[in-house]
Amino acid sequence: MHFSKRDSKQMKIRMPSLLFIVFTVCIFIFFQSGCAVHNAAQKDDLGSGSSGGNNHRYESQALSIKQMPDFRLTGSDTYYSHLKKGEENLLFFWASWCSYCENLVKSKRWVSNQKIIEKNLFSISEDESLESLQKAKPKFPTHLDLEGDCFNKIGLEYIPALIVLDDKGNLLASAQGEEDCGHLLDEYVKNNQ
């Protein structure tokens, strides 16, 4: 077989086009297989809630733990004793000195959905003293985490942080930071109207 200069020129033009087509097809196949695996995993996860089917699927997941550790509040009182049976519960980590926490609590999304958000809300303050917590005058039940034990035990990195739990303490969703917590609040409100 013999190639002329003209044949060589045509092959140079066709080769990039052919490579582009092959590359595009490979990318398409890769994403289609990834979507199929993702969709199958989503179908497997649906309805896998543990408390009477009330659990909703959430997108937000900032923590790797599956179960919230129970912790002592005062005397023999524990956090688990405050979980509402058959309902989703919201745990909020914040501090009076945290402007991001204040922004979240004063945001339109919080204020306009206050009853839904605060119905099953329990909060943990990372304030350094009872006096600073009392000055903040929180309008929801608050536990003071003086030593940061709860914060560290869960593996949080910063506040504000929100955690959605079922009535057995299983983690349904979590978020850290003002923006991500805001998105999780939107999901929580939508799922609990």
DOGUZA-972937 format. One record per residue: chain; residue number from 1; z, x, y of N, C-alpha, C in turn; residue in three letters. Coordinates in steps of 0.001 Angstrom, whole numbers. Layout:
<atoms>
ATOM   kette    nr       nup     neast    nnorth      caup    caeast   canorth       cup     ceast    cnorth   rest
ATOM       A   NUM         Z         X         Y         Z         X         Y         Z         X         Y    ALA
...
</atoms>
This chain:
<atoms>
ATOM   kette    nr       nup     neast    nnorth      caup    caeast   canorth       cup     ceast    cnorth   rest
ATOM       A     1         0       845     -1164         0         0         0         0       892      1230    MET
ATOM       A     2      -718       437      2223      -901      1256      3404      -605       417      4651    HIS
ATOM       A     3       185       980      5608       519       283      6851      -185       942      8018    PHE
ATOM       A     4      -756       126      8845     -1377       643     10054      -355       618     11188    SER
ATOM       A     5      -721      1181     12333       161      1143     13498       434      -302     13913    LYS
ATOM       A     6      -582     -1129     13779      -436     -2533     14151       594     -3206     13246    ARG
ATOM       A     7       522     -2926     11942      1491     -3494     10994      2901     -3009     11321    ASP
ATOM       A     8      3011     -1753     11655      4308     -1174     11992      4893     -1843     13236    SER
ATOM       A     9      4059     -2120     14222      4499     -2766     15452      4989     -4187     15162    LYS
ATOM       A    10      4257     -4917     14320      4645     -6282     13979      5973     -6287     13224    GLN
ATOM       A    11      6184     -5303     12347      7436     -5228     11600      8604     -4944     12540    MET
ATOM       A    12      8402     -4113     13557      9462     -3820     14520      9870     -5077     15269    LYS
ATOM       A    13      8905     -5922     15563      9198     -7168     16268      9886     -8149     15335    ILE
ATOM       A    14      9452     -8236     14093     10001     -9198     13140     11395     -8798     12649    ARG
ATOM       A    15     11656     -7509     12528     12922     -7035     11975     14134     -7532     12776    MET
ATOM       A    16     14186     -7400     14108     15341     -7933     14854     15470     -9449     14702    PRO
ATOM       A    17     14349    -10146     14693     14398    -11604     14517     14962    -11952     13157    SER
ATOM       A    18     14534    -11245     12138     15017    -11486     10782     16512    -11169     10683    LEU
ATOM       A    19     16936    -10069     11269     18356     -9714     11260     19190    -10767     11990    LEU
ATOM       A    20     18687    -11256     13104     19399    -12297     13851     19560    -13560     13001    PHE
ATOM       A    21     18521    -13955     12311     18576    -15158     11469     19573    -14964     10330    ILE
ATOM       A    22     19519    -13820      9660     20448    -13543      8558     21888    -13533      9080    VAL
ATOM       A    23     22121    -12888     10203     23453    -12834     10796     23955    -14237     11141    PHE
ATOM       A    24     23117    -15051     11745     23485    -16417     12124     23835    -17251     10898    THR
ATOM       A    25     23056    -17137      9848     23325    -17884      8607     24655    -17433      8001    VAL
ATOM       A    26     24915    -16141      7989     26188    -15629      7448     27377    -16164      8247    CYS
ATOM       A    27     27273    -16144      9560     28350    -16673     10410     28567    -18151     10121    ILE
ATOM       A    28     27500    -18913     10017     27594    -20347      9742     28306    -20592      8409    PHE
ATOM       A    29     27907    -19864      7374     28529    -20031      6049     30003    -19650      6106    ILE
ATOM       A    30     30324    -18567      6791     31712    -18126      6912     32582    -19202      7550    PHE
ATOM       A    31     32128    -19763      8681     32924    -20780      9368     32999    -22080      8580    PHE
ATOM       A    32     31944    -22429      7887     31981    -23649      7080     32990    -23511      5947    GLN
ATOM       A    33     33025    -22362      5303     33988    -22179      4208     35409    -22146      4753    SER
ATOM       A    34     35614    -21538      5920     36938    -21524      6540     37395    -22909      6923    GLY
ATOM       A    35     36487    -23715      7460     36838    -25093      7837     37168    -25912      6607    CYS
ATOM       A    36     36442    -25702      5529     36707    -26459      4307     38087    -26122      3762    ALA
ATOM       A    37     38450    -24839      3784     39773    -24435      3314     40845    -25015      4227    VAL
ATOM       A    38     40632    -24942      5552     41598    -25472      6518     41767    -26980      6339    HIS
ATOM       A    39     40667    -27705      6191     40741    -29158      6017     41431    -29528      4716    ASN
ATOM       A    40     41181    -28773      3649     41845    -29051      2374     43342    -28818      2499    ALA
ATOM       A    41     43729    -27761      3212     45157    -27481      3409     45806    -28585      4230    ALA
ATOM       A    42     45089    -29090      5242     45640    -30177      6047     45846    -31422      5203    GLN
ATOM       A    43     44887    -31737      4333     45023    -32918      3486     46200    -32769      2541    LYS
ATOM       A    44     46421    -31554      2025     47557    -31318      1133     48874    -31485      1867    ASP
ATOM       A    45     48917    -31099      3151     50155    -31156      3928     50506    -32561      4392    ASP
ATOM       A    46     49532    -33431      4543     49805    -34764      5070     50700    -35529      4124    LEU
ATOM       A    47     51668    -36204      4696     52555    -37024      3883     53557    -36233      3084    GLY
ATOM       A    48     53719    -34953      3360     54676    -34160      2593     56042    -34144      3242    SER
ATOM       A    49     56293    -35066      4170     57592    -35144      4849     58696    -35435      3873    GLY
ATOM       A    50     59933    -35136      4278     61037    -35239      3337     62008    -36358      3643    SER
ATOM       A    51     61784    -37138      4688     62777    -38163      4981     62137    -39518      5215    SER
ATOM       A    52     61812    -40175      4132     61356    -41540      4223     59999    -41739      4863    GLY
ATOM       A    53     59161    -40725      4934     57825    -40888      5468     57761    -41013      6986    GLY
ATOM       A    54     58853    -40795      7693     58842    -40905      9151     58261    -39671      9815    ASN
ATOM       A    55     58146    -38588      9082     57722    -37331      9691     56249    -37361     10039    ASN
ATOM       A    56     55921    -36794     11167     54560    -36714     11644     54100    -35270     11566    HIS
ATOM       A    57     52818    -35102     11523     52244    -33761     11493     52223    -33214     12917    ARG
ATOM       A    58     52704    -32005     13090     52735    -31347     14395     51877    -30096     14350    TYR
ATOM       A    59     51291    -29758     15491     50508    -28530     15625     51400    -27342     15968    GLU
ATOM       A    60     52422    -27573     16778     53255    -26491     17308     54174    -25911     16241    SER
ATOM       A    61     54110    -24591     16052     54993    -23935     15096     55227    -22491     15544    GLN
ATOM       A    62     56321    -22264     16237     56629    -20929     16762     57569    -20146     15852    ALA
ATOM       A    63     58249    -20832     14943     59222    -20172     14070     58735    -20152     12630    LEU
ATOM       A    64     59176    -19164     11891     58756    -19050     10495     59736    -19708      9525    SER
ATOM       A    65     60894    -20139      9999     61871    -20751      9098     61437    -22166      8726    ILE
ATOM       A    66     61827    -22601      7536     61485    -23948      7065     62654    -24912      7254    LYS
ATOM       A    67     63859    -24390      7174     65074    -25207      7264     65952    -24646      8368    GLN
ATOM       A    68     66432    -25542      9200     67336    -25148     10278     68703    -24838      9681    MET
ATOM       A    69     69268    -23662      9939     70613    -23394      9434     71623    -24296     10141    PRO
ATOM       A    70     72564    -24823      9388     73615    -25638      9995     74582    -24691     10699    ASP
ATOM       A    71     75190    -25141     11761     76157    -24304     12456     77318    -25152     12931    PHE
ATOM       A    72     78470    -24514     12995     79706    -25184     13396     79721    -25352     14911    ARG
ATOM       A    73     80140    -26530     15329     80242    -26806     16763     81680    -26629     17217    LEU
ATOM       A    74     82551    -27547     16827     83987    -27420     17104     84741    -27943     15896    THR
ATOM       A    75     85780    -27250     15508     86555    -27668     14334     85669    -27767     13112    GLY
ATOM       A    76     85671    -28936     12459     84835    -29122     11271     83505    -29792     11621    SER
ATOM       A    77     83267    -30053     12889     82035    -30692     13351     80871    -29709     13231    ASP
ATOM       A    78     79772    -30150     12604     78591    -29298     12450     77377    -29969     13076    THR
ATOM       A    79     76338    -29178     13291     75112    -29717     13877     74505    -30784     12973    TYR
ATOM       A    80     74475    -30547     11671     73869    -31507     10739     74514    -32883     10842    TYR
ATOM       A    81     75784    -32941     11193     76451    -34243     11309     75906    -35050     12492    SER
ATOM       A    82     75152    -34410     13379     74574    -35091     14541     73127    -35527     14320    HIS
ATOM       A    83     72528    -35150     13188     71143    -35541     12915     71076    -37037     12631    LEU
ATOM       A    84     70147    -37734     13275     69986    -39179     13086     69217    -39423     11789    LYS
ATOM       A    85     69789    -40210     10921     69191    -40487      9611     67885    -41267      9758    LYS
ATOM       A    86     66883    -40850      8989     65595    -41535      8973     64770    -41350     10236    GLY
ATOM       A    87     65159    -40415     11092     64447    -40205     12356     64208    -38721     12599    GLU
ATOM       A    88     63286    -38443     13513     63068    -37072     13945     64093    -36733     15015    GLU
ATOM       A    89     64552    -35514     14993     65583    -35047     15921     65037    -33872     16717    ASN
ATOM       A    90     65468    -33775     17961     64979    -32740     18856     66133    -31819     19251    LEU
ATOM       A    91     65950    -30526     19042     66943    -29517     19406     66350    -28680     20541    LEU
ATOM       A    92     67097    -28561     21627     66612    -27914     22845     67511    -26741     23209    PHE
ATOM       A    93     66960    -25530     23234     67675    -24330     23682     67299    -24074     25138    PHE
ATOM       A    94     68296    -23895     25987     68071    -23726     27412     69247    -22995     28046    TRP
ATOM       A    95     69166    -22744     29352     70281    -22176     30125     70147    -22649     31568    ALA
ATOM       A    96     71278    -22771     32243     71257    -23266     33629     70559    -22285     34567    SER
ATOM       A    97     70552    -21001     34253     69933    -19988     35100     68425    -19850     34853    TRP
ATOM       A    98     67900    -20551     33858     66492    -20415     33456     65609    -21388     34245    CYS
ATOM       A    99     64795    -20858     35148     63931    -21722     35970     62878    -22435     35120    SER
ATOM       A   100     62421    -21804     34028     61440    -22446     33149     62056    -23656     32446    TYR
ATOM       A   101     63322    -23522     32067     64039    -24637     31436     64175    -25786     32424    CYS
ATOM       A   102     64547    -25446     33650     64705    -26459     34694     63377    -27156     34971    GLU
ATOM       A   103     62297    -26375     35032     60970    -26959     35251     60625    -27957     34153    ASN
ATOM       A   104     60943    -27609     32918     60634    -28487     31788     61412    -29795     31875    LEU
ATOM       A   105     62718    -29696     32132     63571    -30888     32188     63214    -31773     33386    VAL
ATOM       A   106     62754    -31169     34472     62393    -31949     35662     60912    -32337     35687    LYS
ATOM       A   107     60166    -31935     34666     58732    -32218     34643     58460    -33709     34487    SER
ATOM       A   108     57284    -34105     34914     56879    -35512     34815     56888    -35956     33355    LYS
ATOM       A   109     56436    -35089     32448     56374    -35464     31034     57770    -35755     30486    ARG
ATOM       A   110     58806    -35025     30950     60175    -35266     30486     60739    -36520     31151    TRP
ATOM       A   111     60633    -36572     32479     61237    -37670     33236     60626    -39017     32841    VAL
ATOM       A   112     59301    -39073     32694     58662    -40353     32374     58878    -40778     30925    SER
ATOM       A   113     59340    -39882     30077     59599    -40204     28663     61042    -39904     28280    ASN
ATOM       A   114     61927    -39954     29249     63315    -39532     29066     64011    -40261     27918    GLN
ATOM       A   115     63826    -41568     27801     64508    -42326     26742     64080    -41862     25359    LYS
ATOM       A   116     62786    -41642     25172     62283    -41185     23872     62788    -39776     23582    ILE
ATOM       A   117     62701    -38897     24570     63093    -37496     24383     64592    -37368     24133    ILE
ATOM       A   118     65391    -38054     24917     66839    -37864     24840     67524    -38757     23808    GLU
ATOM       A   119     66762    -39636     23151     67351    -40524     22136     68017    -39722     21015    LYS
ATOM       A   120     67318    -38753     20476     67836    -37922     19385     67881    -36451     19794    ASN
ATOM       A   121     68188    -36205     21061     68222    -34842     21591     69618    -34249     21467    LEU
ATOM       A   122     69646    -33004     21044     70874    -32214     21054     70480    -30882     21664    PHE
ATOM       A   123     71267    -30377     22590     70871    -29129     23236     71914    -28041     23053    SER
ATOM       A   124     71418    -26827     23107     72277    -25651     22996     72026    -24788     24224    ILE
ATOM       A   125     73084    -24564     24983     72987    -23773     26201     73273    -22304     25893    SER
ATOM       A   126     72462    -21449     26459     72649    -20002     26327     73356    -19435     27558    GLU
ATOM       A   127     74049    -20308     28303     74821    -19853     29462     75936    -18917     29008    ASP
ATOM       A   128     76376    -18060     29924     77388    -17060     29595     78810    -17548     29788    GLU
ATOM       A   129     78970    -18725     30396     80320    -19258     30585     80283    -20782     30637    SER
ATOM       A   130     81429    -21373     30344     81566    -22823     30414     81410    -23301     31859    LEU
ATOM       A   131     81873    -22496     32809     81781    -22866     34222     80324    -23031     34663    GLU
ATOM       A   132     79473    -22087     34278     78062    -22192     34687     77386    -23389     34023    SER
ATOM       A   133     77778    -23694     32796     77239    -24879     32120     77700    -26150     32821    LEU
ATOM       A   134     78969    -26203     33184     79504    -27390     33857     78862    -27607     35228    GLN
ATOM       A   135     78525    -26529     35921     77848    -26654     37214     76468    -27292     37052    LYS
ATOM       A   136     75827    -27023     35935     74486    -27575     35685     74529    -29074     35424    ALA
ATOM       A   137     75665    -29572     34962     75863    -30995     34674     74738    -31585     33819    LYS
ATOM       A   138     74554    -31067     32606     73496    -31630     31755     73776    -33098     31438    PRO
ATOM       A   139     72716    -33877     31340     72846    -35310     31086     72675    -35636     29608    LYS
ATOM       A   140     72703    -34613     28768     72537    -34805     27333     73562    -33946     26605    PHE
ATOM       A   141     73877    -34295     25346     74876    -33519     24593     74483    -32047     24528    PRO
ATOM       A   142     75435    -31181     24838     75149    -29749     24883     76262    -28947     24220    THR
ATOM       A   143     75857    -28004     23384     76775    -27058     22754     76577    -25720     23462    HIS
ATOM       A   144     77652    -25050     23806     77576    -23749     24463     77569    -22651     23405    LEU
ATOM       A   145     76500    -21889     23372     76314    -20802     22401     76700    -19481     23071    ASP
ATOM       A   146     78009    -19297     23307     78500    -18152     24078     78029    -16800     23559    LEU
ATOM       A   147     78084    -16614     22273     77724    -15312     21695     76244    -15214     21326    GLU
ATOM       A   148     75506    -16307     21479     74092    -16292     21099     73880    -16372     19602    GLY
ATOM       A   149     74912    -16789     18850     74815    -16839     17387     73709    -17774     16903    ASP
ATOM       A   150     73669    -18982     17456     72649    -19963     17034     71258    -19443     17369    CYS
ATOM       A   151     71096    -18959     18577     69825    -18428     19064     69313    -17327     18135    PHE
ATOM       A   152     70184    -16382     17810     69798    -15248     16970     69593    -15647     15514    ASN
ATOM       A   153     70416    -16541     15017     70336    -16972     13618     68982    -17605     13305    LYS
ATOM       A   154     68445    -18330     14263     67173    -19025     14082     65992    -18078     14272    ILE
ATOM       A   155     66179    -17024     15028     65100    -16074     15274     64306    -16374     16533    GLY
ATOM       A   156     64946    -17041     17489     64268    -17315     18754     64133    -16031     19563    LEU
ATOM       A   157     63098    -15990     20406     62884    -14831     21258     63174    -15131     22718    GLU
ATOM       A   158     62894    -16356     23155     63129    -16699     24551     63303    -18203     24714    TYR
ATOM       A   159     63751    -18594     25915     63959    -20002     26232     63031    -20384     27382    ILE
ATOM       A   160     62747    -21664     27542     63209    -22776     26724     62591    -22738     25332    PRO
ATOM       A   161     63284    -23374     24404     62771    -23520     23040     63086    -24930     22563    ALA
ATOM       A   162     62134    -25531     21882     62305    -26867     21311     62027    -26806     19821    LEU
ATOM       A   163     62833    -27534     19061     62652    -27607     17612     62741    -29073     17206    ILE
ATOM       A   164     61758    -29537     16441     61776    -30895     15904     62185    -30790     14441    VAL
ATOM       A   165     63199    -31587     14069     63745    -31557     12710     63749    -32951     12114    LEU
ATOM       A   166     63691    -33020     10780     63913    -34309     10139     65414    -34491      9952    ASP
ATOM       A   167     65818    -35565      9298     67250    -35864      9174     67983    -34974      8178    ASP
ATOM       A   168     67252    -34103      7485     67870    -33174      6540     67864    -31735      7066    LYS
ATOM       A   169     67411    -31562      8303     67390    -30238      8909     66134    -29445      8631    GLY
ATOM       A   170     65117    -30081      8019     63848    -29392      7780     63067    -29290      9081    ASN
ATOM       A   171     62515    -28110      9324     61771    -27854     10551     60398    -28518     10490    LEU
ATOM       A   172     60102    -29378     11449     58803    -30041     11528     57901    -29367     12551    LEU
ATOM       A   173     58502    -28846     13622     57728    -28191     14679     58665    -27360     15539    ALA
ATOM       A   174     58093    -26380     16228     58900    -25555     17126     58008    -24951     18200    SER
ATOM       A   175     58607    -24677     19342     57875    -24068     20455     58848    -23265     21305    ALA
ATOM       A   176     58317    -22217     21934     59100    -21403     22856     58294    -21218     24134    GLN
ATOM       A   177     58979    -21240     25262     58310    -21089     26548     57977    -22444     27146    GLY
ATOM       A   178     57923    -22489     28457     57739    -23752     29177     56463    -24486     28773    GLU
ATOM       A   179     55349    -23785     28743     54067    -24441     28458     54010    -24976     27028    GLU
ATOM       A   180     54367    -24146     26053     54327    -24585     24655     55329    -25702     24395    ASP
ATOM       A   181     56497    -25614     25012     57490    -26689     24868     56960    -27989     25467    CYS
ATOM       A   182     56241    -27890     26562     55633    -29074     27167     54648    -29738     26225    GLY
ATOM       A   183     53823    -28930     25558     52867    -29488     24591     53594    -30135     23414    HIS
ATOM       A   184     54660    -29488     22951     55428    -30064     21843     56094    -31370     22273    LEU
ATOM       A   185     56597    -31432     23496     57173    -32686     23999     56139    -33806     23969    LEU
ATOM       A   186     54907    -33488     24372     53841    -34495     24335     53634    -35012     22913    ASP
ATOM       A   187     53591    -34096     21944     53426    -34493     20541     54605    -35341     20071    GLU
ATOM       A   188     55807    -34896     20409     57023    -35599     19992     57048    -37025     20545    TYR
ATOM       A   189     56732    -37167     21813     56723    -38495     22445     55678    -39381     21772    VAL
ATOM       A   190     54495    -38838     21552     53420    -39605     20905     53846    -40082     19517    LYS
ATOM       A   191     54515    -39221     18775     54921    -39548     17403     56151    -40442     17324    ASN
ATOM       A   192     56888    -40572     18408     58156    -41308     18354     58223    -42487     19323    ASN
ATOM       A   193     57090    -43012     19711     57078    -44186     20601     57397    -45445     19831    GLN
</atoms>
